[in-house]
Amino acid sequence: MLLGFSSTTPAIAESEDSQSAVTECPGYADHLRIARAYLERSDRRNALFELKQARELLRECQAEEESENALASRATWHHAS
């Protein structure tokens, strides 16, 4: 039973990361919805384009978050000195 639980843990973590990306990165979910719609019409070319757009937007959001975290960390460090 423990083995079954441990094998699902990464999926849960990935799901939480995906949910976070959807809520913290405006537009990301829209690209995913559009890609799904293209796939339902068997339009793989446009679906792939939308998925690439979603990935690029997610990278930009992650870079912004890392930058904000670094600035906050530096501000805290200087304030504590």
C-alpha positions in Angstrom: 0.0 0.0 0.0 2.8 2.4 0.8 4.3 1.7 -2.6 1.1 2.8 -4.3 1.0 6.0 -2.3 4.6 6.9 -3.1 4.1 6.3 -6.8 1.2 8.8 -6.9 3.1 11.5 -5.0 4.9 13.0 -8.0 1.6 13.2 -9.9 0.1 15.2 -7.0 3.1 17.5 -6.8 2.9 18.1 -10.6 -0.8 18.8 -10.3 -0.2 21.4 -7.6 2.5 23.0 -9.7 0.2 23.1 -12.7 -2.6 24.7 -10.6 -0.1 27.3 -9.3 1.0 28.1 -12.9 -2.6 28.5 -14.0 -3.5 30.9 -11.2 -0.2 32.9 -11.1 0.4 33.2 -14.8 -2.4 35.1 -16.6 -2.9 33.8 -20.1 -1.3 30.4 -19.5 -4.6 28.6 -19.1 -6.1 30.3 -22.1 -3.3 28.9 -24.3 -3.9 25.5 -22.9 -7.7 25.7 -23.6 -7.1 26.9 -27.2 -4.6 24.1 -27.7 -7.1 21.5 -26.5 -9.7 22.9 -28.9 -7.3 22.6 -31.8 -6.6 19.0 -30.8 -10.3 18.2 -30.6 -10.4 19.3 -34.3 -7.3 17.3 -35.1 -5.4 20.5 -35.8 -2.0 19.4 -34.4 0.0 22.2 -36.0 -2.0 25.0 -34.3 -2.2 23.0 -31.1 1.5 22.8 -31.0 1.9 26.5 -31.6 -0.5 27.2 -28.7 1.4 24.8 -26.4 4.7 26.6 -27.3 3.1 29.9 -26.5 1.9 28.6 -23.2 5.4 27.2 -22.4 7.0 30.6 -23.3 4.5 32.5 -21.1 5.1 30.1 -18.2 8.9 30.7 -18.5 8.4 34.4 -18.5 6.2 34.2 -15.4 8.7 32.0 -13.6 11.5 34.4 -14.5 9.5 37.3 -13.1 8.8 35.4 -9.9 12.5 34.4 -9.5 13.4 38.1 -10.0 10.9 39.3 -7.4 12.1 36.6 -4.9 15.7 37.7 -5.4 14.8 41.4 -4.9 12.8 40.5 -1.8 15.6 38.4 -0.4 18.1 41.3 -1.0 15.8 43.8 0.6 15.3 41.6 3.7 19.1 41.0 3.9 19.9 44.7 3.8 17.1 45.5 6.2 18.4 43.0 8.7 21.9 44.4 8.6 
